[in-house]
Amino acid sequence: MDKRSLSIAGHRTSIALEPEFWAALERMAAEAGQPMAGLIRTIDETRQTTNLSSAARVAVLKWYQQKAETPAS
């Protein structure tokens, strides 16, 4: 587990995730053209669970599912 601290919604928080999830979040942020903190803020604002780490994992899963369902052009 890698634990990272960042500031979202005006407060400091930390998230512990496996390195593979951090790598996927970095790819997601790069593809969206936004910093990691911005991506995590979006996940935080739209999450359906009280646990931010779980919400981040679900966001990664959904991102990969969407990529798998989108036909290559």
N, C-alpha and C positions, 0 to 999 in steps of 0.2 A: 504494500500500500504506500502510496505517495500522498502526503498531506500538503496542501497548498493553501496559503492565506491570500485573500483578496478583499477588495472593498466593493460591495454592491448595495444599492439603495441607501447609501450614506452610512453604512456600518461595516466593520470588519467581520469577516467570517472565514472559516476554514473548511475545506472539503478534503476528505480522504478517499482516493480512488486508486484502482490498479493502474499501472503505467499504460496499459493498452487503452484504457478509457481516456486518460489524459491525451494520448496521441490522437485518438479519434476526435476529441473535443478541439484539439489544435487544428485538425483538418477541417472540421466544421466551421470554426471561426475564420480560418483563412478563406474558405470557399465563400463565406458570407461577407468577407471584407471587413471584419470587425475584430476588435481585440477580445481576448479570452474573457475578460471581465464583462464585456458587453453581452457575450453569448451566455455566460452564467447568469447574468441579470435577467435575460429573456427567459431562460429556463426557470429561474426563481419566480418570475411573475406569472408564469403559465402552468406551474406544476400542480398536480392533483394529489400530491402526497406531502406529508409534513417534513419528510427527510430530503434535504437538497441533494445529497450524494445519490440517493435512489432515483431522484428526478433526473439527474444528469445521466445516469446509466440508461434510463428509459429513453431519454432524448437521443442518445447515441444509437440505441436499438432502432428507434423509429426512423432515424436518418438513414441508417443502412438498409432498412426495409424499403424505404422510399426509393433508394438508389437501385435496389434489386428489382423493384417493380417497374421502374422507368426504362422503356426500351432505349437501347443505344442508338444514337443518330449518326 
